[in-house]
């Protein structure tokens, strides 16, 4: 299979996954209609890739292939009308795991695009791969009035960072294994994120140091 075809499939799958998570992330106490949910889903689905392409100074990926917009819109609408069929516990779990899956897909796809453009090698593919993966989710959490996963101690961006680093290493050292390497890195990234969700793995926190606050004079 040609990389261009496989890469397009990655982008489409991640777009749909992120649109779904955006709508599922809407709090039940928020009075939002289908239009608002669709806008939120679409921003989440294309936000990270849009920021990446602006930095790269290239045409934004969805401007040349509007199927990403239609897919994100359709996924958002279908999820909006179907989300009430699920129990709250299931919805919460689905948001986390789908978000991890979408982040894994977008991270590797983003790193590959930056590598092919030979932009800021070797660091930029990793950095912009992470941005592609988490950018839309950060916008989603802010717009949905949720605490962003990036600001929590749980492992979120770190698995994507490790996956992108591994993939860039494969592109540099073993370019002939690009597609199987991408598959392995996507699976590994999602596995790390899923393990973090299941076992509540977290990064160590900085301990607060120092004594008491100075007394008012």
N, C-alpha and C positions, 0 to 999 in steps of 0.2 A: 504494500500500500504506500502511495506517495505521501510524503510528510505534509504537504499542503492540505490534502484531503483529511488526514488524521488530525492535523492541527485545527482545521475548521470544525471538526466534530468535537474536539476538546472545548473550544470556545463556546459552541452552541450549548453543550451540556452544562458548562459552568454558568452560562447566562440564565438558563432555565432554573438551575438549582438556586442561584442567588435571588432570582425573582420570587421563587416559592418561599425561601426563608424570610424574605422581607415582609411578606404578607402574614406569615405565621407569627412573626415577631411582634405584630401589632397587639398592644395590650387590650384585653377584653373591655376595659372600662373607657377606652377611647372611642368616641363617636365619630367614626370615619366612614365615608361612603366608598363605592367601588372606584370612583375616579381618583380619590386620594390614595387608596391602596395601590392602584395601578401605577400612579406616578412614583410612589415609594418603591414599588417592586422594580420599576424600570431604572430608576436612579441607582438602586443597589446593583442591578444586573450589569450595567454598563459603566458605572462610576469609576471603578479602579482602572479599567482599560482606557477610559477616556483620559484620566490624569496621566497615565503612562505615555499615551500617544502625544499629548500636549508637551510633555517634557522632551520626548524624542523629536518633536517638531515634524511629525508626519501626519497624514490625513487620519482622523479618528476612525478606528476600525469599523464602526457601525455606519459611518457616512457612505461607505462604498458597498456595504452589504446590509441593507435594511432588514434582512431576515432576522437579525439579532434583535432589532427593535420589536418586530412582530412577535417573535418567540417570547421575549420578555413580557410583552403586553398580554399575550394569551395566557401565559403561565400565571401571571398576577391575577387576572380576572377569574380564571378557573379555581385558583387557590382561595380567593376571596369568598366565592360562593360555596366552596367545599370545606373550608376550615372548621365550620361549626359542627361538622360530622364527627370530628375527632375529639377525644377526651383531652382535657387540659394537660395531663401528664404526657400523653403521647405527643401533643403539639410541641411542648417544651423540648422533649427529646429530639423530635424531628428537626426543630430549628437548629439545635447544636450540631447534630450529625450531618445534616444537609449543608450547613454552613462550612463544616470541615471538609466535606467532599468538594464543594464549589471552590473553596480556597485552594485545595490541592490541585485541582484542574487549572484554575486561573494562574496560579503561581508558576507552574511548569510551562504553560503556554506563553505567559508573559516573558519569562526568562529566555525562551527559545526565540521569540520575536526580537528582543533586544540583542541577543547574540548574533542573529542573522544580519542585523543592521550594523554590526561591529561598533556599537556605541559603548564607549567607556569600558572596554574589556580589561580585566575579567570581572570587575566589581559591579558595574552597572546592571548586567543581567540579573544578578542576585537581588540587588536593591530594588530594581523596578519590577522584578518578579514578585517580590513580597508586596510592593505597593499595589500591583494588579490584583493580588489575592485579597488584601485586607481593606483596600480603599473603599470599595462599594459597601462592605460590611460596616465600616466606621460611619459612613454617611447614613446608612440604614439605622444604626443605633442612635445616632444623634437626632434624626428626624422622627424616630419612633419614641423618643424620650426614654431610652434605655441606657443603662450603664454599658459603655463600650467594652467588648471583650479584651481589647488591647490594654485597658487600664486595670484589668483584674490580674491577680497573680497566676491564674490558671494558664496552662500552655496553650497559646493560640497562634501567635506569629512565629514562635520559635520552631515548631515543626515545619512551617512553610520555608523559613530561612534555611533550615538544614536540608530540606528537599531540593530547594533551588540551588544551594551550594553543591550538592551531590550531582545534580543534573548538569550544571555548568562544568563540573570536573569531567563528567563523561563526554560532553561536547568537546572539551579541550584535549582529552587524552584518548578517547575511543569514539570518534565521531561516526564511525560505521555502525555503532550500536545506538544510534540516536533514538529510534522509535522504541525498542525494548527498554532502553535506559529511561525514557520518559515514562513508560508504563510502570516500571519498578519504582521510580521516584514518586509518582502519583500515589501508588498503593502504599508506599512507606510513609509518605506525608500524612495521608488520611489515617493510616493505622496509628501513627503517633498521636494525632489529634483525637481519634476515637478512644485510645487508651487514656489520654488525659481526661476526657469526659467521663469515662466509665469509672476510673479509679480516683478521680478528682486530683490529678497530679498538678502541681503548681511550682512556679519558680520561687526560690527563696526570697523573702522580703528583707529590705534594709531595716535593721532594728533602729528604733529611735534612741538616740543617745542624748546625753546632757542631763542636767539636773532640772530643777523646777524653774518655772518662768520667773523672771525678775519681778519683785513686788513693786506695785505702783508707789511712786514717791509722792 
